Amino acid sequence: MRVTERIVRARNAGRAIVDEATRRGSEIIVMGGPRRVRLASGRPAIFGDTVDFVLKHAPCRVMVAATKETVAK
């Protein structure tokens, strides 16, 4: 498996991740997902705004990894 990383400056991290995955023709996006109780919009959610956006808009599979401490909460 070849892993490619790149730092991109953007106002919206989720949009930047999705755009980069589309540009590269990625097969999978792997990202960390800290659990949150509420999004910036105020509605309850399991993950934060960025993970939520990527899960909804990614052109490929998305794997969200969490630490044991995060899962246990």
C-alpha positions, 0 to 999 in steps of 0.5 A, a space after each residue: 500500500 502506498 501512503 501519500 500525505 500532503 499539507 493543504 491550507 483551507 478554510 474548510 478541512 472537510 472540503 479540502 480532504 474530499 477535494 484532495 481525495 477526488 484529485 488523487 483518485 484515492 481508494 480510501 481516506 483514513 482519519 482520526 475521529 474524536 467523539 463529540 456530543 454536539 456539532 458547531 450547528 448545535 445538533 447532537 453527533 457522534 463525530 465532529 464537523 470535519 469527519 461528518 462532512 467527509 463521510 457524507 461527501 467522500 468519493 471513496 471509502 472512509 475509515 475513522 479511527 478512534 483511541 480506546 479512551 475515545 470509544 470508552 467515553 
